[in-house]
Amino acid sequence: MLPKPKKRWTPSLWASWKPFGIGEQYPNNYWEVRKKDLYQAFSVLNHFYYLFAT
């Protein structure tokens, strides 16, 4: 039987005060980073699709 979840506030699970992980080693703005290379990402995905779909 599973233990009952604790019904209290857990600040460790809250979002950070730093937007996009500023000052972190890896920022959390993957959409803006990949927006520049959208054509390259699309061509890579199409290549793998045609490679494994046939």
N, C-alpha and C positions, 0 to 999 in steps of 0.2 A: 504494500500500500504506500502511496506517495505521501510525503509530509505536506501538511497544509501550508500554503504560501503565507508569508508574514504580511499583515496589512498595516504597514507603516511607511512613512516617507523614506525614500532611499535617494539622497542627493547624489550619490555616485553614478546613478543612471540618468541624471538630468543632462540637458544640453549644455554645452560650454558657453561661457561669456565671450569667447573669442570667435568672431565670424570667420568661416572658411578655414579654421585651424591656423590662424596667423601665428607665426613663431614655432609651429610644429615642424617636424621633419618632412611630413607629407601633407600638403594642403588638401582640403576637402572640396575643392572646386574643379572636379574632374570634367564637368560639362563645359566650362569655359576653356579649359585646357584643350579638350578634344575638339572644340568647335573650329579651331584653326586647321586641324588636320582631318576634317570630315571626309573629304574626297579620298584620302589615303585609307582611312578606316573602312569606308564603304567598299573600296576596291579589294582590301584584304578579306573582308567578310564574303564578298562575292566569289573570290578565288577559292576560299575554303568550301563554300556552298557547292560550286561546280565540281570541285575536286572530290568531295565525298558523296554528292547526290547521284553521280553517274556510276 
